Amino acid sequence: MIKENQKYLNRFLVVMDALGIAVALILAWYIRFKSGILNAPDEGGYLTFREYLKPVICIIPIYLFIYNIFNLYTPYRFKSIYQEFVNILKANIAGILIFILVLFIFKETDYSRYLLFIFNGISIFFTTAERVLIRVFLRHVRKNGYNMKHILIVGYSPLTIELLKRLKRNKQWGYNVLAIIDNNKNLHKKDIEYSTLSEYKKSFGEVAASVQVPEDICVIDKLQFCLDNYDIDEVFITLSIDEYNKLGHIINTCEKSGVRTQIIPDYYKYIPAKPYVEEVDGLPIINIRYIPLDNLANKMIKRFFDISISLISIVLFSPIMLATALIIKLTSPGPILFKQERVGLNKKTFNMYKFRSMHIQKDEEEKVQWTTENDQRKTKFGSFIRKTSIDELLQLFNVLKGDMSLVGPRPERPYFVDKFKEEIPKYMVKHQVRPGITGWAQVNGWRGDTSIERRIECDIYYIENWSFWLDVKIMLLTVFKGFVNKNAY
């Protein structure tokens, strides 16, 4: 049933996308030549509407093919709207480039460039709006018990509890747990045997009590019976690691029944959300810390972006930087600039530049003292430039030097690096990329005297999920809400 529903949904999306592309071109032509919003050439000085429709016969199937390549017709129960929007953006950029290529092939040189850009913008808007509305509708339907995906869970362990909690918390995903399969005699926790499943549930205490567990339990030996007698769309395997000897039998049984199988590994805490699997002579190897920025092409894209934007920013902010330097000189004795040793890429130290915002202090105090909200070391003007992040502008020169990036984990002083690496798991992972002026942690509010653990979680998410578009998103969020921050002091 689910597969049939997905098939009909995809057909609907294809039809709506085709109509959206055609309507986008019609609206773009009207806005460019008839609306009066833009200065249009005189009548007869531009192509007629009919002439603009000629390439649509080629463009619509090409666009639909591109949308398919960018996974716009795949199920997206777990996919966020942001992920889908990025795919829509990429697909439409590729589409407009091919549109221009088609015009070049057919020697259609009279097409308006303004019109093409307007068309692209409207197409992105239509495609996004259409999918947002469908998401809203489907989530409403699923919360009311329709369009559900029926699943079977194999194994009853702490992983099962975690899965059930997430499914209960996100009813809009539309997952319905029909049954849990496990051998009761093998249920255990901390080497304590339980004779019944109810006893095992009690061992989880409040965690299990907060989760509604299906009462229908089969034993693993009867897996085939359960698959034959339930309308099951997917099987989730949540076995504990000491039961992995059963994996082969479970997977083979599911595949014979044509049911999709998903494994939640017992060691999930030690691998990233998107593990990178390499192959060595047919042997798969999981890289537990795959970093997209290890890729040379990604490094070059990010470095080009850093240099370009930092140069432009230095020119744009030069009046502010000059005014800041003058005010510091007039209001506080001491140097204008402040440099401090920080730990960067591959644990190498560098001098990070800032406008001085504090009174002169001893080297030892400066190296080991943490800045707090009512820190008496700050000058009056220093409080202002720290609150507005103006003191950070000099780090644009660190970016040009290659010590830092525009976006990345914030660098820390060596004293605190040595301290935190002993206290916080995975702390040193942040040094596998260049540190940044702003980062995913900062735009999510983890800045200043806030939880280091939460900052590291954000940093690791950024490192493992880096993309050019994520950098753009963080830069935009920094512009809109990151410069003035309640935790910046």
Secondary structure, DSSP 8 states (H G I E B T S, - for coil): -HHHHHHHHHHHHHHHHHHHHHHHHHHHHHHHHTSSSS----TTSS--HHHHHTTHHHHHHHHHHHHHHTTTTS--SS--HHHHHHHHHHHHHHHHHHHHHHHHHTT-TTS-HHHHHHHHHHHHHHHHHHHHHHHHHHHHHHHTT-S-EEEEEE--SHHHHHHHHHHHH-GGG-EEEEEEE--GGG-EETTEE-SSHHHHHHTTTHHHHTS---S-EE-GGGHHHHHHHS--SEEEE---GGGGGGHHHHHHHHHHTT-EEEE--TTGGGS-SS-EEEEETTEEEEETT--GGGSHHHHHHHHHHHHHHHHHHHHHHHHHHHHHHHHHHHHSSS-SEEEEEEE-GGG-EEEEEEE--B----HHHHHH----TT-TTB-HHHHHHHHTTGGGTTHHHHHHHTS-EEES---B-HHHHHHHHHHSTTGGGGGGS--EEE-HHHHTT--SSS-HHHHHHHHHHHHHT--HHHHHHHHHHIIIIISS-TT--
